[in-house]
Amino acid sequence: MWEKVRVVWQIPELRRKIGLTMGLLAIYRLGFQIPLPIIDPEKVQALNSQSGGLTDVLQQVAVFSASQLTQVTIFGLGIMPYISASIIFQLLGSVYPPLEKLQKEGQAGQKKINEYTRYATVLICLLQSWMYVNAFIVKMDLVDAAYLNPTTGALPFGWKVVAVLTMTAGTVFLMWIGEQIDEFGIGNGISLLIMAGILARMPGAGFDLLQQVSLELGGGGTKLGVEDLLLLAAMFIAVVVGVVYITLGQRRIPMQSAKHIRGRRVVGGTRQYLPLKVNQAGVMPIIFASSLLMLPTLVISQLAAINWGEGFWRKFFDITNDMFARGSYFYVLLYVVLIYFFCFFWTAITFNPKDVSENLKNYGSFIPGYRPGKRTADYLEKVMARITYVGAGFLALVAIIPMLISGSLGVSFMVASFYGGTGLLIAVSVAFDLVQKIDSHLVMRNHTGLLDKS
């Protein structure tokens, strides 16, 4: 392995791409140390030391948006607006005919869609940053007293505009960094930014874990013992192996290409495979399910904090707040149901059996035992439904593992989140994509790939 790594750094083009990518990622992380000019750092630090309510929700959002919403920096929104715009256009592509036509125009159509996505990103960023400034920064009293109106004690409209434009410019700059990595670096730029944000949380999670560990067997009081630490290490390895196995898992459907006679030669007639990924939807179902559950959880927790007296509404909101508490039976059950729903929903959008069947027919290929056309499409739809059911079960298991670990062993949710959920899936997927990109450069120069055993 070390010999292969040495070979990677000996190729000038590959070394230049990796160096540029690492430099841009370093700039991305450096921006999270620059706070907004209107912020009081001491108030932000005091807020981050608290837990519960809006702070926990913002920390959950930060996992899959490459942001640190509780730090209130110039990159505070991360690339969340760009991700939202990309998802919107991907969904519209399956229901809006002009956009669907653009998707089928190849590289030229995709370039036009990317342009529309950038414009939508700016609009979404302006809206989200305005809501963020008013609903979080102002409401949580994080503004430095020097910027407040001495008469009314409110933040002037001009400084709100400055904060909104600063955060919008930060998100647009991150979008530009991602595009530069795509064009001149190596790997998918936006995905690498998300993974860098996830990995940057590991030192803090490790420090929290060390504070809960006792070097005695059985621990002491609320402390974790040595056997608990070994159990956590074994579980982490097992979860990572399982995520890798399912992420790379495929259902290979045999295909046969028709024979053609060209001159005196017979071409075609080869046997190939159509790979269908077990986890076709990727990490999107967990993102959708988490986002959908955040809103009612936050609203109900705020309503439960109101003094309703001792009547019906007091009991109603207490019961509802317990039901939507993270880790409760109802919350986990609803989480799993939403993951299954969005898994089938996203797979139906991204995988069209009819289009695949038509493409096979146009290229002169067929699945043995099934007529080209409708029968092939029906067969592909049936197979995809079966493997999607397995993939959804895997996603649901990975999503609830952090809650199980946090509840059973008593570790903080920040530490437990590295044992599953969105962060682990994104990190593994991006890591494999990066290795495949590096392997393509190595194989092109007659070297063995990083994962090649030969």
C-alpha positions in Angstrom: 0.0 0.0 0.0 2.8 2.5 0.9 4.4 1.7 -2.4 1.2 2.6 -4.2 0.9 5.8 -2.3 4.5 6.7 -3.3 3.6 6.1 -6.9 0.6 8.4 -6.6 2.9 11.3 -5.5 5.4 10.5 -8.3 2.9 11.3 -11.1 3.2 15.1 -11.6 -0.4 15.7 -12.9 -2.0 13.6 -10.1 0.3 15.3 -7.5 -0.8 18.7 -8.8 -4.5 17.8 -8.7 -4.3 16.4 -5.1 -2.3 19.4 -3.9 -4.8 21.8 -5.4 -7.7 19.9 -3.8 -6.1 19.9 -0.4 -5.3 23.6 -0.6 -8.9 24.5 -1.5 -10.2 22.3 1.3 -7.8 24.1 3.7 -9.3 27.5 2.6 -12.7 26.1 3.2 -11.9 25.1 6.8 -10.1 28.4 7.3 -13.3 30.3 6.6 -15.0 28.7 9.6 -12.6 30.6 11.9 -13.9 34.0 10.6 -17.0 35.1 12.5 -19.6 37.5 11.1 -18.7 41.1 12.0 -21.8 41.7 14.1 -21.3 38.7 16.4 -20.2 38.6 20.0 -17.8 35.6 20.2 -18.3 35.2 24.0 -22.1 34.8 23.5 -21.6 32.3 20.7 -19.2 30.2 22.9 -21.7 30.2 25.7 -24.5 29.1 23.3 -22.4 26.2 22.0 -21.8 24.9 25.6 -25.6 24.4 25.9 -27.6 21.6 24.5 -31.2 20.9 23.5 -33.8 22.8 21.4 -32.6 24.8 18.4 -28.9 24.1 19.0 -29.3 20.4 18.6 -31.4 20.8 15.4 -28.8 23.1 13.9 -26.0 20.6 14.7 -28.0 17.9 13.0 -28.4 20.1 9.9 -24.7 20.8 9.9 -23.8 17.2 9.4 -25.1 17.0 5.8 -24.6 20.6 4.7 -20.9 21.2 5.3 -21.7 24.0 7.7 -21.4 25.0 11.3 -24.6 26.9 11.9 -24.0 27.3 15.7 -20.6 29.0 15.0 -22.1 32.0 13.0 -19.2 32.4 10.6 -19.0 33.8 7.0 -19.4 30.2 5.8 -22.2 29.6 8.3 -24.7 28.3 5.8 -22.1 26.0 4.1 -23.3 24.7 0.8 -26.8 23.9 2.1 -28.5 26.3 -0.4 -26.6 24.7 -3.3 -27.7 21.2 -2.2 -31.3 22.4 -1.9 -31.2 23.9 -5.4 -29.7 20.8 -6.9 -32.4 18.6 -5.3 -35.1 20.9 -6.5 -33.9 20.8 -10.1 -33.4 17.0 -9.9 -37.0 16.5 -8.7 -38.3 19.0 -11.3 -36.5 17.1 -14.0 -38.9 14.2 -13.6 -42.1 16.2 -13.7 -41.3 19.4 -15.7 -41.0 18.5 -19.5 -38.7 21.4 -20.6 -36.2 20.5 -17.8 -36.5 16.8 -18.7 -35.7 17.7 -22.3 -32.6 19.6 -21.1 -31.4 16.6 -19.2 -31.5 14.4 -22.3 -29.4 16.9 -24.3 -26.2 15.6 -22.7 -23.4 17.9 -21.7 -24.9 21.1 -23.2 -28.2 20.5 -21.3 -26.4 19.8 -18.1 -24.4 22.9 -18.4 -27.6 25.0 -18.8 -29.1 23.2 -15.7 -26.0 24.0 -13.7 -26.4 27.6 -14.6 -30.0 27.7 -13.4 -28.9 25.9 -10.2 -26.4 28.7 -9.5 -29.0 31.4 -9.8 -31.4 29.4 -7.6 -28.6 28.9 -5.1 -28.2 32.7 -4.7 -32.0 33.2 -4.2 -32.3 30.4 -1.7 -29.2 31.7 0.2 -30.6 35.2 0.4 -33.8 33.7 1.9 -32.2 31.3 4.3 -29.6 33.8 5.5 -32.3 36.4 6.2 -34.3 33.8 8.2 -31.1 32.7 10.0 -30.2 36.2 11.0 -33.6 37.0 12.4 -34.6 33.6 13.8 -31.3 32.6 15.3 -28.7 35.4 15.6 -31.1 38.1 16.8 -33.5 35.8 18.7 -30.6 34.2 20.6 -29.1 37.6 21.4 -25.7 36.8 19.7 -25.2 40.4 18.4 -22.4 42.5 19.8 -23.9 45.4 21.8 -21.8 47.9 19.8 -24.0 47.2 16.7 -27.4 47.6 18.4 -29.5 50.7 18.2 -28.9 52.5 21.6 -32.5 53.7 21.7 -34.5 50.6 20.7 -31.9 47.9 21.4 -32.6 46.3 18.0 -30.2 45.4 15.2 -30.5 48.0 12.5 -31.8 46.9 9.1 -28.5 47.9 7.4 -26.4 45.6 9.5 -28.9 42.8 8.8 -28.4 43.3 5.1 -24.6 43.3 5.6 -24.8 39.9 7.5 -27.1 38.4 4.8 -24.8 39.5 1.9 -21.7 38.3 3.7 -23.2 34.8 4.3 -24.5 34.7 0.7 -21.0 35.6 -0.6 -19.5 32.9 1.6 -21.9 30.2 0.1 -21.2 31.4 -3.4 -17.5 31.2 -2.7 -17.8 27.6 -1.4 -19.8 26.7 -4.6 -16.9 28.2 -6.7 -14.4 26.1 -4.6 -16.4 22.9 -5.4 -16.5 23.7 -9.1 -12.7 24.4 -9.1 -12.1 21.0 -7.5 -14.3 19.3 -10.1 -12.5 21.0 -13.0 -8.9 21.2 -11.8 -8.7 19.0 -8.7 -9.7 15.4 -8.1 -13.0 14.0 -6.9 -16.4 15.6 -6.6 -15.9 19.1 -5.1 -19.2 19.4 -3.3 -19.0 15.9 -1.8 -15.5 16.5 -0.6 -16.6 19.7 1.1 -19.3 17.8 3.0 -16.8 15.0 3.9 -14.3 17.6 5.2 -17.0 19.1 7.4 -17.9 15.7 8.8 -14.2 14.7 9.5 -13.6 18.1 11.1 -16.0 17.1 13.8 -14.0 14.0 14.7 -11.5 15.6 17.1 -14.2 17.2 19.1 -16.1 14.0 19.3 -13.0 12.1 20.3 -12.3 14.6 23.1 -15.9 14.2 24.4 -15.5 10.4 24.4 -12.2 10.6 26.3 -13.9 12.7 29.0 -16.5 9.9 29.5 -13.9 7.1 29.7 -12.6 5.6 33.0 -9.5 3.2 32.8 -11.2 0.9 35.3 -13.3 -2.2 34.4 -16.9 -1.4 34.6 -16.2 2.3 34.7 -17.3 4.4 37.6 -20.7 6.0 38.0 -21.6 7.6 34.6 -18.1 6.8 33.2 -17.4 4.3 30.5 -15.2 1.3 31.3 -12.4 -0.3 29.2 -14.8 -3.0 28.0 -17.2 -0.3 26.8 -14.4 1.4 24.9 -13.4 -1.9 23.2 -17.1 -2.6 22.4 -17.4 0.9 20.7 -14.2 0.2 18.7 -15.5 -3.2 17.6 -18.9 -1.8 16.7 -17.4 1.1 14.7 -15.3 -1.4 12.6 -18.4 -3.6 12.1 -20.6 -0.7 11.0 -18.0 0.6 8.6 -17.5 -2.9 7.0 -21.3 -3.2 6.7 -21.6 0.2 5.1 -18.8 -0.6 2.6 -20.4 -3.9 1.8 -23.8 -2.5 1.1 -22.5 0.6 -0.7 -20.6 -1.5 -3.2 -23.4 -4.2 -3.4 -24.9 -4.9 -6.8 -27.5 -7.1 -8.3 -26.1 -8.2 -11.7 -28.7 -9.0 -14.3 -27.3 -11.0 -17.2 -27.6 -9.4 -20.7 -26.9 -10.8 -24.1 -26.0 -8.6 -27.1 -27.4 -9.5 -30.5 -25.0 -10.8 -33.2 -24.3 -8.6 -36.2 -22.5 -9.5 -39.4 -20.2 -6.8 -40.7 -18.4 -7.8 -43.8 -17.0 -11.2 -43.1 -16.9 -10.7 -39.4 -19.5 -11.6 -36.8 -19.6 -9.0 -34.0 -21.6 -8.9 -30.8 -23.1 -11.9 -29.1 -21.2 -11.3 -25.9 -22.6 -11.9 -22.5 -22.6 -8.9 -20.1 -24.2 -7.7 -16.9 -26.5 -4.8 -16.0 -25.5 -3.8 -12.5 -28.2 -2.5 -10.2 -27.0 -1.0 -6.9 -28.6 -2.3 -3.7 -28.5 1.2 -2.3 -29.7 3.0 -5.4 -31.0 6.0 -3.4 -27.7 6.7 -1.6 -27.9 9.0 1.4 -30.8 11.0 0.2 -33.6 9.1 2.1 -31.9 9.8 5.4 -31.4 13.5 4.6 -35.1 13.8 3.6 -36.4 11.9 6.6 -34.2 13.8 9.1 -35.2 17.2 7.6 -38.9 16.3 7.7 -38.7 15.2 11.3 -36.7 18.3 12.5 -39.6 20.8 11.9 -42.3 19.1 14.1 -39.7 18.2 16.7 -38.6 21.8 17.0 -42.1 23.3 16.9 -43.5 20.8 19.5 -40.5 21.4 21.9 -41.0 25.2 21.7 -44.8 24.8 22.4 -44.1 22.4 25.3 -41.9 25.1 26.9 -44.9 27.5 27.1 -46.7 27.7 30.5 -50.1 26.1 29.6 -51.2 25.6 33.2 -52.4 22.2 34.4 -55.2 21.7 31.8 -55.6 19.6 28.7 -53.0 21.4 26.6 -50.3 20.9 29.2 -50.8 17.2 29.1 -51.1 17.1 25.3 -47.9 18.9 24.6 -46.0 16.9 27.3 -47.1 13.6 25.7 -46.4 14.8 22.2 -43.0 16.2 23.2 -42.1 12.8 24.7 -43.3 11.0 21.5 -41.1 13.2 19.2 -38.1 13.1 21.5 -35.0 11.7 19.7 -34.6 8.1 20.6 -38.2 7.4 21.6 -40.1 4.5 20.2 -42.5 6.6 18.2 -39.7 8.8 16.8 -37.6 5.8 15.7 -40.7 4.1 14.1 -41.6 7.2 12.2 -38.0 7.7 11.1 -37.8 4.2 9.7 -41.2 4.6 7.9 -40.0 7.9 6.3 -36.7 6.3 5.2 -38.5 3.5 3.5 -40.9 5.9 1.8 -38.2 8.3 0.5 -36.0 5.3 -0.5 -38.6 4.0 -2.9 -39.6 7.6 -3.9 -36.0 8.6 -4.8 -35.3 5.3 -6.6 -38.4 5.8 -8.7 -37.1 9.3 -9.7 -33.5 8.3 -10.5 -34.1 4.9 -12.1 -36.6 4.6 -15.0 -37.0 0.9 -16.0 -38.8 2.0 -19.3 -35.8 4.2 -20.3 -33.3 1.4 -19.5 -35.4 -1.1 -21.5 -35.5 1.2 -24.5 -31.7 1.8 -24.3 -31.0 -1.9 -24.2 -33.3 -2.4 -27.2 -31.6 0.5 -29.2 -28.1 -1.0 -28.5 -29.2 -4.5 -29.6 -29.0 -6.0 -26.1 -31.6 -8.0 -24.3 -32.2 -9.9 -21.0 -32.5 -13.7 -21.7 -36.0 -14.9 -21.2 -37.7 -11.5 -21.5 -38.9 -9.8 -24.6 -37.4 -6.3 -25.2 -39.8 -3.5 -24.3 -42.6 -3.7 -21.7 -41.7 -7.2 -20.4 -38.1 -6.2 -19.8 -39.2 -2.9 -18.1 -41.6 -4.9 -15.8 -38.9 -7.3 -14.9 -36.4 -4.5 -14.1 -39.0 -2.7 -12.0 -39.8 -5.9 -10.0 -36.1 -6.6 -9.4 -35.4 -3.0 -8.4 -38.4 -3.0 -5.9 -36.9 -6.1 -4.2 -33.4 -4.8 -3.8 -34.7 -1.3 -2.8 -36.5 -3.0 0.1 -33.2 -4.5 1.2 -31.4 -1.2 0.7 -34.0 0.7 2.6 -33.7 -1.7 5.5 -30.0 -1.2 5.5 -30.4 2.6 5.5 -32.9 2.4 8.4 -30.6 0.3 10.4 -27.6 2.6 9.9 -29.8 5.7 10.7 -31.0 4.4 14.1 -27.6 2.9 15.2 -26.5 6.3 16.7 -29.7 6.5 18.8 -29.2 2.9 20.0 -25.6 3.5 21.0 -26.3 6.8 22.6 -29.2 5.4 24.6 -27.7 2.1 25.7 -24.1 3.1 26.5 -24.8 6.7 27.5 -22.3 8.3 25.2 -23.0 11.8 23.7 -25.0 11.8 20.4 -22.1 13.7 18.8 -19.8 10.7 19.4 -22.6 8.1 18.5 -23.3 9.9 15.2 -20.0 8.6 13.8 -21.3 5.0 14.1 -24.0 5.6 11.5 -26.4 8.0 9.9 -25.8 10.5 7.2 -22.2 11.4 8.1 -20.8 7.8 7.9 -22.6 7.1 4.6 -21.4 10.3 3.0 -17.8 9.7 4.2 -17.7 6.2 2.9 -19.3 7.0 -0.5 -17.0 10.0 -1.1 -13.9 8.1 0.0 -14.7 5.3 -2.6 -15.4 7.9 -5.3 -12.1 9.6 -4.6 -10.2 6.3 -4.7 -11.8 5.4 -8.0 -10.8 8.7 -9.5 -7.2 8.1 -8.3 -7.3 4.6 -9.7 -8.4 5.8 -13.1 -5.2 8.0 -13.3 -3.0 5.1 -12.1 -4.5 2.5 -14.5 -4.1 5.0 -17.4 -0.4 5.1 -16.7 -0.1 1.3 -16.4 0.0 1.2 -12.6 -2.1 -1.0 -10.3 -5.0 0.7 -8.5 -5.0 1.4 -4.8 -7.5 -1.3 -4.1 -6.0 -3.8 -6.6 -4.6 -6.9 -4.8 -2.2 -7.8 -7.6 
